[in-house]
Amino acid sequence: PFMLNLQTDRGGKPTFKVGEFLNMSMSMNGNGTAYCYYEDVTKTTARIFPNQFQADAWMKAGNIVRLA
């Protein structure tokens, strides 16, 4: 089956405080496109992938993308 893996530097159930950086990495076991969004406590949503550093949503299997 297709798998998407998200990891943080804070383990499997991370918590972040207002003002802290969100450090995550993403990989997939198959080729495909990925879009990641972040919703803050005020319900404001922002797309964090693709972004200005990697404009293409296409990912190759096994490649690791850092989301910050």
PDB file of N, CA, C, O and CB in Angstrom:
ATOM      1  N   PRO A   1       0.813  -1.210   0.000  1.00  0.00           N
ATOM      2  CA  PRO A   1       0.000   0.000   0.000  1.00  0.00           C
ATOM      3  C   PRO A   1       0.850   1.265   0.000  1.00  0.00           C
ATOM      4  O   PRO A   1       1.997   1.265   0.445  1.00  0.00           O
ATOM      5  CB  PRO A   1      -0.921   0.003   1.198  1.00  0.00           C
ATOM      6  N   PHE A   2       0.263   2.330  -0.505  1.00  0.00           N
ATOM      7  CA  PHE A   2       0.941   3.628  -0.543  1.00  0.00           C
ATOM      8  C   PHE A   2       1.083   4.172   0.876  1.00  0.00           C
ATOM      9  O   PHE A   2       0.131   4.140   1.655  1.00  0.00           O
ATOM     10  CB  PHE A   2       0.164   4.635  -1.439  1.00  0.00           C
ATOM     11  N   MET A   3       2.269   4.669   1.206  1.00  0.00           N
ATOM     12  CA  MET A   3       2.525   5.194   2.558  1.00  0.00           C
ATOM     13  C   MET A   3       3.176   6.570   2.459  1.00  0.00           C
ATOM     14  O   MET A   3       4.073   6.797   1.647  1.00  0.00           O
ATOM     15  CB  MET A   3       3.433   4.220   3.374  1.00  0.00           C
ATOM     16  N   LEU A   4       2.706   7.473   3.298  1.00  0.00           N
ATOM     17  CA  LEU A   4       3.308   8.787   3.477  1.00  0.00           C
ATOM     18  C   LEU A   4       3.852   8.831   4.895  1.00  0.00           C
ATOM     19  O   LEU A   4       3.141   8.494   5.842  1.00  0.00           O
ATOM     20  CB  LEU A   4       2.275   9.952   3.213  1.00  0.00           C
ATOM     21  N   ASN A   5       5.098   9.242   5.051  1.00  0.00           N
ATOM     22  CA  ASN A   5       5.740   9.276   6.358  1.00  0.00           C
ATOM     23  C   ASN A   5       6.065  10.717   6.728  1.00  0.00           C
ATOM     24  O   ASN A   5       6.783  11.403   6.000  1.00  0.00           O
ATOM     25  CB  ASN A   5       7.020   8.408   6.368  1.00  0.00           C
ATOM     26  N   LEU A   6       5.535  11.176   7.862  1.00  0.00           N
ATOM     27  CA  LEU A   6       5.881  12.479   8.419  1.00  0.00           C
ATOM     28  C   LEU A   6       6.609  12.258   9.731  1.00  0.00           C
ATOM     29  O   LEU A   6       6.153  11.490  10.578  1.00  0.00           O
ATOM     30  CB  LEU A   6       4.616  13.365   8.624  1.00  0.00           C
ATOM     31  N   GLN A   7       7.732  12.925   9.902  1.00  0.00           N
ATOM     32  CA  GLN A   7       8.505  12.797  11.132  1.00  0.00           C
ATOM     33  C   GLN A   7       8.861  14.178  11.655  1.00  0.00           C
ATOM     34  O   GLN A   7       9.058  15.119  10.887  1.00  0.00           O
ATOM     35  CB  GLN A   7       9.781  11.959  10.899  1.00  0.00           C
ATOM     36  N   THR A   8       8.939  14.282  12.977  1.00  0.00           N
ATOM     37  CA  THR A   8       9.384  15.522  13.606  1.00  0.00           C
ATOM     38  C   THR A   8      10.598  15.225  14.467  1.00  0.00           C
ATOM     39  O   THR A   8      10.931  14.070  14.733  1.00  0.00           O
ATOM     40  CB  THR A   8       8.250  16.166  14.452  1.00  0.00           C
ATOM     41  N   ASP A   9      11.244  16.286  14.892  1.00  0.00           N
ATOM     42  CA  ASP A   9      12.369  16.128  15.810  1.00  0.00           C
ATOM     43  C   ASP A   9      11.875  15.953  17.250  1.00  0.00           C
ATOM     44  O   ASP A   9      12.676  15.909  18.183  1.00  0.00           O
ATOM     45  CB  ASP A   9      13.314  17.341  15.713  1.00  0.00           C
ATOM     46  N   ARG A  10      10.537  15.852  17.427  1.00  0.00           N
ATOM     47  CA  ARG A  10       9.947  15.702  18.751  1.00  0.00           C
ATOM     48  C   ARG A  10       9.142  14.414  18.905  1.00  0.00           C
ATOM     49  O   ARG A  10       8.318  14.301  19.812  1.00  0.00           O
ATOM     50  CB  ARG A  10       9.067  16.880  19.047  1.00  0.00           C
ATOM     51  N   GLY A  11       9.376  13.456  18.032  1.00  0.00           N
ATOM     52  CA  GLY A  11       8.702  12.173  18.167  1.00  0.00           C
ATOM     53  C   GLY A  11       7.354  12.107  17.475  1.00  0.00           C
ATOM     54  O   GLY A  11       7.009  12.967  16.666  1.00  0.00           O
ATOM     55  N   GLY A  12       6.590  11.059  17.812  1.00  0.00           N
ATOM     56  CA  GLY A  12       5.355  10.743  17.109  1.00  0.00           C
ATOM     57  C   GLY A  12       4.146  11.588  17.460  1.00  0.00           C
ATOM     58  O   GLY A  12       3.221  11.687  16.653  1.00  0.00           O
ATOM     59  N   LYS A  13       4.119  12.200  18.637  1.00  0.00           N
ATOM     60  CA  LYS A  13       2.990  13.044  19.043  1.00  0.00           C
ATOM     61  C   LYS A  13       3.521  14.390  19.532  1.00  0.00           C
ATOM     62  O   LYS A  13       3.449  14.702  20.721  1.00  0.00           O
ATOM     63  CB  LYS A  13       2.139  12.348  20.155  1.00  0.00           C
ATOM     64  N   PRO A  14       4.055  15.183  18.601  1.00  0.00           N
ATOM     65  CA  PRO A  14       4.718  16.417  19.012  1.00  0.00           C
ATOM     66  C   PRO A  14       3.727  17.503  19.431  1.00  0.00           C
ATOM     67  O   PRO A  14       2.581  17.522  18.983  1.00  0.00           O
ATOM     68  CB  PRO A  14       5.589  16.931  17.887  1.00  0.00           C
ATOM     69  N   THR A  15       4.180  18.385  20.279  1.00  0.00           N
ATOM     70  CA  THR A  15       3.454  19.603  20.605  1.00  0.00           C
ATOM     71  C   THR A  15       4.399  20.776  20.410  1.00  0.00           C
ATOM     72  O   THR A  15       5.598  20.687  20.675  1.00  0.00           O
ATOM     73  CB  THR A  15       2.892  19.563  22.063  1.00  0.00           C
ATOM     74  N   PHE A  16       3.841  21.852  19.951  1.00  0.00           N
ATOM     75  CA  PHE A  16       4.618  23.058  19.697  1.00  0.00           C
ATOM     76  C   PHE A  16       3.926  24.235  20.353  1.00  0.00           C
ATOM     77  O   PHE A  16       2.698  24.309  20.373  1.00  0.00           O
ATOM     78  CB  PHE A  16       4.799  23.301  18.179  1.00  0.00           C
ATOM     79  N   LYS A  17       4.701  25.143  20.882  1.00  0.00           N
ATOM     80  CA  LYS A  17       4.179  26.359  21.476  1.00  0.00           C
ATOM     81  C   LYS A  17       4.208  27.472  20.434  1.00  0.00           C
ATOM     82  O   LYS A  17       4.973  27.423  19.471  1.00  0.00           O
ATOM     83  CB  LYS A  17       4.990  26.754  22.735  1.00  0.00           C
ATOM     84  N   VAL A  18       3.368  28.466  20.645  1.00  0.00           N
ATOM     85  CA  VAL A  18       3.328  29.618  19.751  1.00  0.00           C
ATOM     86  C   VAL A  18       4.724  30.214  19.643  1.00  0.00           C
ATOM     87  O   VAL A  18       5.377  30.470  20.655  1.00  0.00           O
ATOM     88  CB  VAL A  18       2.313  30.680  20.253  1.00  0.00           C
ATOM     89  N   GLY A  19       5.177  30.432  18.420  1.00  0.00           N
ATOM     90  CA  GLY A  19       6.483  31.019  18.171  1.00  0.00           C
ATOM     91  C   GLY A  19       7.586  30.012  17.919  1.00  0.00           C
ATOM     92  O   GLY A  19       8.660  30.385  17.445  1.00  0.00           O
ATOM     93  N   GLU A  20       7.347  28.727  18.228  1.00  0.00           N
ATOM     94  CA  GLU A  20       8.360  27.700  17.978  1.00  0.00           C
ATOM     95  C   GLU A  20       8.323  27.271  16.509  1.00  0.00           C
ATOM     96  O   GLU A  20       7.280  27.325  15.857  1.00  0.00           O
ATOM     97  CB  GLU A  20       8.139  26.475  18.905  1.00  0.00           C
ATOM     98  N   PHE A  21       9.466  26.853  16.012  1.00  0.00           N
ATOM     99  CA  PHE A  21       9.564  26.395  14.639  1.00  0.00           C
ATOM    100  C   PHE A  21       9.018  24.981  14.501  1.00  0.00           C
ATOM    101  O   PHE A  21       9.218  24.132  15.371  1.00  0.00           O
ATOM    102  CB  PHE A  21      11.009  26.456  14.161  1.00  0.00           C
ATOM    103  N   LEU A  22       8.336  24.748  13.409  1.00  0.00           N
ATOM    104  CA  LEU A  22       7.811  23.433  13.067  1.00  0.00           C
ATOM    105  C   LEU A  22       8.845  22.751  12.175  1.00  0.00           C
ATOM    106  O   LEU A  22       9.023  23.145  11.022  1.00  0.00           O
ATOM    107  CB  LEU A  22       6.405  23.535  12.353  1.00  0.00           C
ATOM    108  N   ASN A  23       9.525  21.736  12.693  1.00  0.00           N
ATOM    109  CA  ASN A  23      10.537  21.007  11.929  1.00  0.00           C
ATOM    110  C   ASN A  23      10.031  19.601  11.651  1.00  0.00           C
ATOM    111  O   ASN A  23       9.878  18.790  12.565  1.00  0.00           O
ATOM    112  CB  ASN A  23      11.892  20.963  12.689  1.00  0.00           C
ATOM    113  N   MET A  24       9.775  19.323  10.381  1.00  0.00           N
ATOM    114  CA  MET A  24       9.276  18.003   9.987  1.00  0.00           C
ATOM    115  C   MET A  24       9.958  17.575   8.700  1.00  0.00           C
ATOM    116  O   MET A  24      10.472  18.395   7.939  1.00  0.00           O
ATOM    117  CB  MET A  24       7.732  18.015   9.811  1.00  0.00           C
ATOM    118  N   SER A  25       9.947  16.268   8.477  1.00  0.00           N
ATOM    119  CA  SER A  25      10.396  15.735   7.197  1.00  0.00           C
ATOM    120  C   SER A  25       9.319  14.806   6.668  1.00  0.00           C
ATOM    121  O   SER A  25       8.580  14.185   7.432  1.00  0.00           O
ATOM    122  CB  SER A  25      11.762  14.993   7.334  1.00  0.00           C
ATOM    123  N   MET A  26       9.244  14.722   5.356  1.00  0.00           N
ATOM    124  CA  MET A  26       8.211  13.938   4.694  1.00  0.00           C
ATOM    125  C   MET A  26       8.846  13.059   3.631  1.00  0.00           C
ATOM    126  O   MET A  26       9.758  13.482   2.921  1.00  0.00           O
ATOM    127  CB  MET A  26       7.134  14.852   4.074  1.00  0.00           C
ATOM    128  N   SER A  27       8.353  11.825   3.530  1.00  0.00           N
ATOM    129  CA  SER A  27       8.775  10.925   2.455  1.00  0.00           C
ATOM    130  C   SER A  27       7.601  10.026   2.101  1.00  0.00           C
ATOM    131  O   SER A  27       6.652   9.878   2.871  1.00  0.00           O
ATOM    132  CB  SER A  27      10.027  10.078   2.873  1.00  0.00           C
ATOM    133  N   MET A  28       7.688   9.427   0.915  1.00  0.00           N
ATOM    134  CA  MET A  28       6.645   8.512   0.440  1.00  0.00           C
ATOM    135  C   MET A  28       7.309   7.262  -0.117  1.00  0.00           C
ATOM    136  O   MET A  28       8.454   7.305  -0.566  1.00  0.00           O
ATOM    137  CB  MET A  28       5.742   9.191  -0.643  1.00  0.00           C
ATOM    138  N   ASN A  29       6.581   6.146  -0.085  1.00  0.00           N
ATOM    139  CA  ASN A  29       7.153   4.913  -0.614  1.00  0.00           C
ATOM    140  C   ASN A  29       6.836   4.718  -2.095  1.00  0.00           C
ATOM    141  O   ASN A  29       7.216   3.703  -2.680  1.00  0.00           O
ATOM    142  CB  ASN A  29       6.647   3.726   0.179  1.00  0.00           C
ATOM    143  N   GLY A  30       6.153   5.667  -2.696  1.00  0.00           N
ATOM    144  CA  GLY A  30       5.853   5.626  -4.122  1.00  0.00           C
ATOM    145  C   GLY A  30       5.940   7.024  -4.698  1.00  0.00           C
ATOM    146  O   GLY A  30       5.905   8.003  -3.953  1.00  0.00           O
ATOM    147  N   ASN A  31       6.051   7.130  -6.001  1.00  0.00           N
ATOM    148  CA  ASN A  31       6.070   8.435  -6.654  1.00  0.00           C
ATOM    149  C   ASN A  31       4.682   9.066  -6.567  1.00  0.00           C
ATOM    150  O   ASN A  31       3.674   8.363  -6.628  1.00  0.00           O
ATOM    151  CB  ASN A  31       6.526   8.308  -8.133  1.00  0.00           C
ATOM    152  N   GLY A  32       4.631  10.377  -6.428  1.00  0.00           N
ATOM    153  CA  GLY A  32       3.345  11.052  -6.393  1.00  0.00           C
ATOM    154  C   GLY A  32       3.485  12.518  -6.026  1.00  0.00           C
ATOM    155  O   GLY A  32       4.590  13.047  -5.908  1.00  0.00           O
ATOM    156  N   THR A  33       2.350  13.156  -5.850  1.00  0.00           N
ATOM    157  CA  THR A  33       2.338  14.556  -5.443  1.00  0.00           C
ATOM    158  C   THR A  33       1.884  14.660  -3.994  1.00  0.00           C
ATOM    159  O   THR A  33       1.114  13.834  -3.503  1.00  0.00           O
ATOM    160  CB  THR A  33       1.418  15.392  -6.364  1.00  0.00           C
ATOM    161  N   ALA A  34       2.373  15.682  -3.331  1.00  0.00           N
ATOM    162  CA  ALA A  34       2.013  15.893  -1.928  1.00  0.00           C
ATOM    163  C   ALA A  34       1.782  17.377  -1.693  1.00  0.00           C
ATOM    164  O   ALA A  34       2.504  18.229  -2.211  1.00  0.00           O
ATOM    165  CB  ALA A  34       3.117  15.351  -0.976  1.00  0.00           C
ATOM    166  N   TYR A  35       0.779  17.658  -0.915  1.00  0.00           N
ATOM    167  CA  TYR A  35       0.490  19.019  -0.473  1.00  0.00           C
ATOM    168  C   TYR A  35       0.331  18.969   1.035  1.00  0.00           C
ATOM    169  O   TYR A  35      -0.420  18.140   1.548  1.00  0.00           O
ATOM    170  CB  TYR A  35      -0.796  19.605  -1.171  1.00  0.00           C
ATOM    171  N   CYS A  36       1.021  19.837   1.752  1.00  0.00           N
ATOM    172  CA  CYS A  36       0.939  19.880   3.209  1.00  0.00           C
ATOM    173  C   CYS A  36       0.482  21.267   3.638  1.00  0.00           C
ATOM    174  O   CYS A  36       0.918  22.285   3.099  1.00  0.00           O
ATOM    175  CB  CYS A  36       2.307  19.523   3.859  1.00  0.00           C
ATOM    176  N   TYR A  37      -0.406  21.276   4.620  1.00  0.00           N
ATOM    177  CA  TYR A  37      -0.965  22.515   5.136  1.00  0.00           C
ATOM    178  C   TYR A  37      -0.791  22.560   6.645  1.00  0.00           C
ATOM    179  O   TYR A  37      -0.751  21.528   7.315  1.00  0.00           O
ATOM    180  CB  TYR A  37      -2.454  22.651   4.753  1.00  0.00           C
ATOM    181  N   TYR A  38      -0.690  23.765   7.162  1.00  0.00           N
ATOM    182  CA  TYR A  38      -0.580  23.981   8.602  1.00  0.00           C
ATOM    183  C   TYR A  38      -1.748  24.850   9.032  1.00  0.00           C
ATOM    184  O   TYR A  38      -2.024  25.879   8.414  1.00  0.00           O
ATOM    185  CB  TYR A  38       0.790  24.643   8.984  1.00  0.00           C
ATOM    186  N   GLU A  39      -2.437  24.437  10.092  1.00  0.00           N
ATOM    187  CA  GLU A  39      -3.517  25.249  10.649  1.00  0.00           C
ATOM    188  C   GLU A  39      -3.127  25.673  12.055  1.00  0.00           C
ATOM    189  O   GLU A  39      -2.808  24.832  12.895  1.00  0.00           O
ATOM    190  CB  GLU A  39      -4.869  24.471  10.657  1.00  0.00           C
ATOM    191  N   ASP A  40      -3.151  26.984  12.315  1.00  0.00           N
ATOM    192  CA  ASP A  40      -2.760  27.463  13.639  1.00  0.00           C
ATOM    193  C   ASP A  40      -3.970  27.530  14.575  1.00  0.00           C
ATOM    194  O   ASP A  40      -5.082  27.170  14.190  1.00  0.00           O
ATOM    195  CB  ASP A  40      -2.094  28.846  13.533  1.00  0.00           C
ATOM    196  N   VAL A  41      -3.745  27.985  15.785  1.00  0.00           N
ATOM    197  CA  VAL A  41      -4.797  27.992  16.800  1.00  0.00           C
ATOM    198  C   VAL A  41      -5.952  28.924  16.452  1.00  0.00           C
ATOM    199  O   VAL A  41      -7.046  28.774  16.996  1.00  0.00           O
ATOM    200  CB  VAL A  41      -4.217  28.389  18.133  1.00  0.00           C
ATOM    201  N   THR A  42      -5.730  29.880  15.559  1.00  0.00           N
ATOM    202  CA  THR A  42      -6.803  30.788  15.142  1.00  0.00           C
ATOM    203  C   THR A  42      -7.539  30.264  13.916  1.00  0.00           C
ATOM    204  O   THR A  42      -8.377  30.960  13.341  1.00  0.00           O
ATOM    205  CB  THR A  42      -6.238  32.173  14.851  1.00  0.00           C
ATOM    206  N   LYS A  43      -7.220  29.022  13.515  1.00  0.00           N
ATOM    207  CA  LYS A  43      -7.825  28.362  12.349  1.00  0.00           C
ATOM    208  C   LYS A  43      -7.374  28.968  11.022  1.00  0.00           C
ATOM    209  O   LYS A  43      -8.028  28.774   9.998  1.00  0.00           O
ATOM    210  CB  LYS A  43      -9.335  28.435  12.444  1.00  0.00           C
ATOM    211  N   THR A  44      -6.258  29.699  11.035  1.00  0.00           N
ATOM    212  CA  THR A  44      -5.662  30.203   9.802  1.00  0.00           C
ATOM    213  C   THR A  44      -4.852  29.080   9.179  1.00  0.00           C
ATOM    214  O   THR A  44      -4.026  28.463   9.851  1.00  0.00           O
ATOM    215  CB  THR A  44      -4.773  31.461  10.066  1.00  0.00           C
ATOM    216  N   THR A  45      -5.081  28.811   7.899  1.00  0.00           N
ATOM    217  CA  THR A  45      -4.411  27.711   7.209  1.00  0.00           C
ATOM    218  C   THR A  45      -3.410  28.261   6.200  1.00  0.00           C
ATOM    219  O   THR A  45      -3.706  29.197   5.458  1.00  0.00           O
ATOM    220  CB  THR A  45      -5.439  26.797   6.506  1.00  0.00           C
ATOM    221  N   ALA A  46      -2.225  27.664   6.186  1.00  0.00           N
ATOM    222  CA  ALA A  46      -1.172  28.052   5.242  1.00  0.00           C
ATOM    223  C   ALA A  46      -0.586  26.796   4.608  1.00  0.00           C
ATOM    224  O   ALA A  46      -0.367  25.793   5.288  1.00  0.00           O
ATOM    225  CB  ALA A  46      -0.056  28.885   5.953  1.00  0.00           C
ATOM    226  N   ARG A  47      -0.334  26.856   3.309  1.00  0.00           N
ATOM    227  CA  ARG A  47       0.318  25.725   2.640  1.00  0.00           C
ATOM    228  C   ARG A  47       1.808  25.800   2.926  1.00  0.00           C
ATOM    229  O   ARG A  47       2.443  26.829   2.695  1.00  0.00           O
ATOM    230  CB  ARG A  47       0.043  25.733   1.095  1.00  0.00           C
ATOM    231  N   ILE A  48       2.367  24.695   3.434  1.00  0.00           N
ATOM    232  CA  ILE A  48       3.804  24.660   3.729  1.00  0.00           C
ATOM    233  C   ILE A  48       4.579  23.791   2.737  1.00  0.00           C
ATOM    234  O   ILE A  48       5.810  23.804   2.741  1.00  0.00           O
ATOM    235  CB  ILE A  48       4.033  24.148   5.144  1.00  0.00           C
ATOM    236  N   PHE A  49       3.881  23.042   1.896  1.00  0.00           N
ATOM    237  CA  PHE A  49       4.521  22.294   0.808  1.00  0.00           C
ATOM    238  C   PHE A  49       3.501  22.076  -0.293  1.00  0.00           C
ATOM    239  O   PHE A  49       2.380  21.650  -0.016  1.00  0.00           O
ATOM    240  CB  PHE A  49       5.095  20.929   1.310  1.00  0.00           C
ATOM    241  N   PRO A  50       3.870  22.362  -1.548  1.00  0.00           N
ATOM    242  CA  PRO A  50       5.108  22.981  -2.019  1.00  0.00           C
ATOM    243  C   PRO A  50       5.233  24.408  -1.489  1.00  0.00           C
ATOM    244  O   PRO A  50       4.264  25.009  -1.025  1.00  0.00           O
ATOM    245  CB  PRO A  50       5.161  22.978  -3.559  1.00  0.00           C
ATOM    246  N   ASN A  51       6.457  24.929  -1.573  1.00  0.00           N
ATOM    247  CA  ASN A  51       6.748  26.248  -1.022  1.00  0.00           C
ATOM    248  C   ASN A  51       7.785  26.964  -1.882  1.00  0.00           C
ATOM    249  O   ASN A  51       8.124  26.498  -2.970  1.00  0.00           O
ATOM    250  CB  ASN A  51       7.244  26.131   0.430  1.00  0.00           C
ATOM    251  N   GLN A  52       8.279  28.081  -1.400  1.00  0.00           N
ATOM    252  CA  GLN A  52       9.232  28.856  -2.200  1.00  0.00           C
ATOM    253  C   GLN A  52      10.560  28.138  -2.401  1.00  0.00           C
ATOM    254  O   GLN A  52      11.302  28.473  -3.325  1.00  0.00           O
ATOM    255  CB  GLN A  52       9.481  30.191  -1.547  1.00  0.00           C
ATOM    256  N   PHE A  53      10.875  27.164  -1.564  1.00  0.00           N
ATOM    257  CA  PHE A  53      12.131  26.426  -1.697  1.00  0.00           C
ATOM    258  C   PHE A  53      11.986  25.210  -2.599  1.00  0.00           C
ATOM    259  O   PHE A  53      12.949  24.809  -3.253  1.00  0.00           O
ATOM    260  CB  PHE A  53      12.629  25.993  -0.332  1.00  0.00           C
ATOM    261  N   GLN A  54      10.819  24.628  -2.644  1.00  0.00           N
ATOM    262  CA  GLN A  54      10.532  23.507  -3.532  1.00  0.00           C
ATOM    263  C   GLN A  54       9.134  23.736  -4.106  1.00  0.00           C
ATOM    264  O   GLN A  54       8.127  23.391  -3.486  1.00  0.00           O
ATOM    265  CB  GLN A  54      10.632  22.120  -2.775  1.00  0.00           C
ATOM    266  N   ALA A  55       9.096  24.320  -5.294  1.00  0.00           N
ATOM    267  CA  ALA A  55       7.836  24.753  -5.900  1.00  0.00           C
ATOM    268  C   ALA A  55       7.025  23.617  -6.503  1.00  0.00           C
ATOM    269  O   ALA A  55       5.834  23.784  -6.764  1.00  0.00           O
ATOM    270  CB  ALA A  55       8.113  25.770  -6.958  1.00  0.00           C
ATOM    271  N   ASP A  56       7.647  22.463  -6.729  1.00  0.00           N
ATOM    272  CA  ASP A  56       6.975  21.340  -7.369  1.00  0.00           C
ATOM    273  C   ASP A  56       6.453  20.364  -6.323  1.00  0.00           C
ATOM    274  O   ASP A  56       7.192  19.965  -5.424  1.00  0.00           O
ATOM    275  CB  ASP A  56       7.925  20.624  -8.337  1.00  0.00           C
ATOM    276  N   ALA A  57       5.191  19.979  -6.433  1.00  0.00           N
ATOM    277  CA  ALA A  57       4.575  19.046  -5.481  1.00  0.00           C
ATOM    278  C   ALA A  57       4.959  17.586  -5.765  1.00  0.00           C
ATOM    279  O   ALA A  57       4.668  16.712  -4.948  1.00  0.00           O
ATOM    280  CB  ALA A  57       3.055  19.194  -5.521  1.00  0.00           C
ATOM    281  N   TRP A  58       5.600  17.309  -6.898  1.00  0.00           N
ATOM    282  CA  TRP A  58       5.966  15.951  -7.282  1.00  0.00           C
ATOM    283  C   TRP A  58       7.121  15.455  -6.420  1.00  0.00           C
ATOM    284  O   TRP A  58       8.122  16.148  -6.239  1.00  0.00           O
ATOM    285  CB  TRP A  58       6.342  15.892  -8.775  1.00  0.00           C
ATOM    286  N   MET A  59       6.966  14.246  -5.892  1.00  0.00           N
ATOM    287  CA  MET A  59       8.026  13.629  -5.092  1.00  0.00           C
ATOM    288  C   MET A  59       8.338  12.239  -5.626  1.00  0.00           C
ATOM    289  O   MET A  59       7.439  11.497  -6.022  1.00  0.00           O
ATOM    290  CB  MET A  59       7.620  13.556  -3.602  1.00  0.00           C
ATOM    291  N   LYS A  60       9.612  11.898  -5.632  1.00  0.00           N
ATOM    292  CA  LYS A  60      10.037  10.548  -6.000  1.00  0.00           C
ATOM    293  C   LYS A  60      10.045   9.666  -4.757  1.00  0.00           C
ATOM    294  O   LYS A  60      10.315  10.127  -3.648  1.00  0.00           O
ATOM    295  CB  LYS A  60      11.441  10.569  -6.669  1.00  0.00           C
ATOM    296  N   ALA A  61       9.747   8.409  -4.964  1.00  0.00           N
ATOM    297  CA  ALA A  61       9.744   7.448  -3.859  1.00  0.00           C
ATOM    298  C   ALA A  61      11.079   7.470  -3.132  1.00  0.00           C
ATOM    299  O   ALA A  61      12.138   7.433  -3.759  1.00  0.00           O
ATOM    300  CB  ALA A  61       9.443   6.029  -4.373  1.00  0.00           C
ATOM    301  N   GLY A  62      11.024   7.531  -1.804  1.00  0.00           N
ATOM    302  CA  GLY A  62      12.241   7.486  -0.992  1.00  0.00           C
ATOM    303  C   GLY A  62      12.921   8.813  -0.748  1.00  0.00           C
ATOM    304  O   GLY A  62      13.740   8.921   0.164  1.00  0.00           O
ATOM    305  N   ASN A  63      12.604   9.838  -1.545  1.00  0.00           N
ATOM    306  CA  ASN A  63      13.208  11.141  -1.294  1.00  0.00           C
ATOM    307  C   ASN A  63      12.633  11.739  -0.020  1.00  0.00           C
ATOM    308  O   ASN A  63      11.448  11.582   0.271  1.00  0.00           O
ATOM    309  CB  ASN A  63      12.982  12.089  -2.487  1.00  0.00           C
ATOM    310  N   ILE A  64      13.468  12.416   0.726  1.00  0.00           N
ATOM    311  CA  ILE A  64      13.040  13.051   1.968  1.00  0.00           C
ATOM    312  C   ILE A  64      13.026  14.562   1.742  1.00  0.00           C
ATOM    313  O   ILE A  64      14.000  15.147   1.269  1.00  0.00           O
ATOM    314  CB  ILE A  64      13.981  12.662   3.166  1.00  0.00           C
ATOM    315  N   VAL A  65      11.901  15.172   2.090  1.00  0.00           N
ATOM    316  CA  VAL A  65      11.741  16.614   1.963  1.00  0.00           C
ATOM    317  C   VAL A  65      11.637  17.192   3.376  1.00  0.00           C
ATOM    318  O   VAL A  65      10.872  16.693   4.202  1.00  0.00           O
ATOM    319  CB  VAL A  65      10.477  16.982   1.092  1.00  0.00           C
ATOM    320  N   ARG A  66      12.388  18.218   3.641  1.00  0.00           N
ATOM    321  CA  ARG A  66      12.327  18.876   4.947  1.00  0.00           C
ATOM    322  C   ARG A  66      11.276  19.975   4.885  1.00  0.00           C
ATOM    323  O   ARG A  66      11.289  20.824   3.994  1.00  0.00           O
ATOM    324  CB  ARG A  66      13.721  19.458   5.358  1.00  0.00           C
ATOM    325  N   LEU A  67      10.373  19.940   5.845  1.00  0.00           N
ATOM    326  CA  LEU A  67       9.331  20.962   5.958  1.00  0.00           C
ATOM    327  C   LEU A  67       9.646  21.808   7.176  1.00  0.00           C
ATOM    328  O   LEU A  67       9.721  21.290   8.290  1.00  0.00           O
ATOM    329  CB  LEU A  67       7.897  20.325   6.064  1.00  0.00           C
ATOM    330  N   ALA A  68       9.828  23.090   6.978  1.00  0.00           N
ATOM    331  CA  ALA A  68      10.148  23.974   8.118  1.00  0.00           C
ATOM    332  C   ALA A  68       9.388  25.261   7.998  1.00  0.00           C
ATOM    333  O   ALA A  68       9.517  26.137   8.854  1.00  0.00           O
ATOM    334  CB  ALA A  68      11.657  24.263   8.199  1.00  0.00           C
TER     335      ALA A  68
END
